[in-house]
Amino acid sequence: MSNVIVYDPDDTVVANRVTDYLKSVNTPEYEGGNTLINPSLAAVSDVNIIYWKVNAGTVVGMTQIEKDAIDASLVRPKYITSDEDEEEHTTTNTSFVEVYSFIAYLAEETYVVKWFAEITNSSSNRKTTWEFRINGTAVKAQGIYKPVDADDYEPIGAGFKYVNPSVSDVKFSVYLKTSQSNGTAKIRRNLITLRKEGA
């Protein structure tokens, strides 16, 4: 198993731009072509992957002019919305587990984040607790819901501001747990919207 860099010598923005970094993959499947097997990443240890390129068989960071070209080519809409997730997600864990996530490529901006869903528990004597996290860190206080009747879904949601410190992929996640294992925490219809502040 090896780490593989895939690059595109014909990229229209920056030639030899790195398009993928694959970890622990089956090497024979990627030998040949525009790939590097187990390359040194020392030169890009503090460089965002979107600014990596290959130069003479080595992974290096782009020049500032190339970075500016990459930034200009990126589409960063004012509004980003996840697809509504109709699937029902469940857990009998009494510790938080991730049940839903959405990854968005964001600019270095402040965003207004809104999350909507429906939540319940299979037992009216048990509580379902949720937590919203960004890149694995809790950013919204836990919410607790105890249904009046078992499997009686209730709309819930949360809203807050998020300051993205740099251009990057950002993972928004919903975690769920039940108060006791003989109750099943359930959630469905997750929807996340992002809006640039001031837009």
C-alpha positions in Angstrom: 0.0 0.0 0.0 1.3 3.4 -0.9 0.5 7.1 -1.0 -0.1 8.4 -4.5 -0.1 11.9 -6.0 -2.1 12.4 -9.2 -1.4 15.5 -11.3 -2.5 17.0 -14.6 0.2 18.2 -17.0 -2.6 19.7 -19.2 -4.4 21.7 -16.5 -5.7 24.9 -18.0 -5.0 27.0 -15.0 -1.6 25.7 -13.7 0.3 22.9 -15.6 1.1 19.8 -13.5 -1.4 20.8 -10.8 -2.0 18.1 -8.2 -5.6 16.8 -8.6 -5.6 14.1 -6.0 -3.7 12.7 -3.0 -4.6 9.1 -2.3 -3.5 7.5 0.9 -2.8 3.8 1.4 -3.9 2.6 -2.0 -3.0 -0.5 -4.1 0.2 0.7 -5.9 -0.1 -1.3 -9.1 -3.4 0.4 -9.9 -1.7 3.8 -10.1 1.7 3.0 -11.6 2.5 4.9 -14.8 0.6 7.9 -16.2 0.6 11.2 -14.3 1.3 9.8 -10.8 4.0 9.9 -8.2 4.3 6.9 -5.7 5.2 7.8 -2.1 6.7 11.2 -3.0 8.2 13.5 -0.4 5.8 16.2 0.8 8.4 18.1 2.8 8.2 21.1 0.4 4.4 21.4 0.9 4.0 20.5 4.6 2.5 23.9 5.3 0.8 24.5 1.9 -2.9 24.0 1.2 -3.3 21.0 -1.2 -5.1 23.2 -3.8 -1.7 24.9 -4.3 0.4 21.8 -4.9 1.9 21.0 -8.3 4.6 18.7 -9.6 7.9 20.0 -10.9 10.5 17.6 -12.3 9.1 14.7 -10.3 8.8 16.6 -7.1 5.7 17.9 -5.3 6.2 21.7 -4.7 4.1 24.7 -3.8 2.9 27.1 -6.5 4.2 30.6 -7.0 2.0 33.5 -5.8 1.0 34.2 -9.4 -0.1 30.6 -9.8 -2.0 30.7 -6.5 -3.8 33.8 -7.6 -4.8 32.1 -10.8 -6.2 29.1 -8.9 -8.2 31.5 -6.6 -9.6 33.3 -9.6 -10.7 30.0 -11.2 -12.6 28.8 -8.2 -16.4 29.2 -8.1 -17.4 30.4 -4.6 -21.1 31.1 -4.6 -22.7 33.3 -2.1 -25.2 30.6 -1.2 -24.4 26.9 -0.8 -27.1 24.3 0.0 -26.7 20.6 0.7 -29.1 18.2 -0.9 -32.0 17.4 1.5 -31.1 14.0 3.0 -34.3 12.0 3.1 -32.7 8.9 4.6 -33.5 8.1 8.2 -30.3 7.7 10.3 -30.5 5.8 13.6 -28.3 4.9 16.6 -28.6 3.0 19.8 -25.3 4.4 21.1 -25.3 6.4 24.3 -22.2 8.2 23.1 -22.2 10.6 20.1 -21.9 9.1 16.7 -21.8 10.9 13.4 -25.0 10.3 11.4 -24.8 13.0 8.7 -22.2 15.1 7.1 -21.8 17.7 4.3 -18.5 19.0 2.9 -18.3 22.4 1.2 -15.4 24.1 -0.4 -15.4 27.6 1.2 -13.6 30.9 0.7 -11.9 32.8 3.5 -15.1 34.4 4.6 -17.7 34.5 7.4 -20.8 32.3 6.7 -24.2 32.2 8.2 -24.9 28.5 8.7 -28.4 27.1 9.1 -29.3 23.5 9.7 -32.7 21.8 9.6 -33.9 18.3 10.4 -36.5 16.1 12.0 -35.7 14.1 15.1 -37.3 11.5 17.4 -36.7 8.4 19.5 -38.2 4.9 19.3 -39.3 5.2 22.9 -41.3 8.0 24.5 -39.3 7.4 27.7 -35.9 8.0 26.1 -34.2 11.2 24.9 -32.4 11.9 21.7 -29.5 14.3 21.9 -27.9 16.0 18.9 -24.7 18.0 18.4 -23.5 20.0 15.4 -19.8 20.0 14.6 -17.5 21.7 12.1 -14.4 19.8 11.2 -15.0 17.5 14.2 -15.3 20.4 16.7 -18.6 21.0 18.4 -19.9 24.5 17.5 -23.5 24.3 18.7 -24.7 23.4 22.2 -26.4 20.1 22.4 -30.1 19.9 21.8 -32.3 17.3 23.6 -35.6 16.0 22.4 -38.0 13.6 24.1 -41.0 12.6 22.0 -44.5 12.6 23.4 -45.2 9.4 21.4 -42.6 6.9 20.2 -41.4 7.7 16.6 -43.2 11.1 16.7 -40.9 13.3 14.6 -40.3 16.9 15.5 -38.7 19.6 13.4 -35.5 21.0 14.8 -32.7 23.4 13.6 -29.9 25.6 14.5 -28.2 28.8 13.2 -24.9 30.4 13.8 -22.0 32.2 12.2 -18.8 30.4 11.1 -15.5 32.2 10.2 -13.5 30.1 7.8 -9.9 30.9 8.4 -8.6 29.9 5.0 -9.7 28.6 1.6 -10.5 24.9 2.3 -12.9 22.0 2.4 -15.1 22.3 5.5 -17.0 19.4 7.0 -20.3 20.0 8.7 -21.5 17.1 10.7 -24.5 16.1 12.9 -23.9 13.7 15.8 -26.6 11.8 17.6 -27.0 9.7 20.7 -29.8 8.2 22.8 -30.2 8.5 26.6 -30.4 4.7 27.0 -29.5 1.8 24.6 -33.0 0.4 24.7 -34.2 3.5 22.8 -33.2 4.3 19.2 -32.3 7.9 18.4 -33.5 8.8 14.9 -33.0 11.7 12.5 -34.1 12.5 8.9 -34.4 15.3 6.4 -31.1 16.9 7.2 -30.6 20.2 5.2 -27.7 22.6 5.6 -27.5 26.1 4.0 -24.5 28.4 4.0 -24.7 32.1 3.1 -21.8 34.6 3.0 -22.4 37.2 5.6 -23.8 40.4 4.0 -24.9 38.5 0.9 
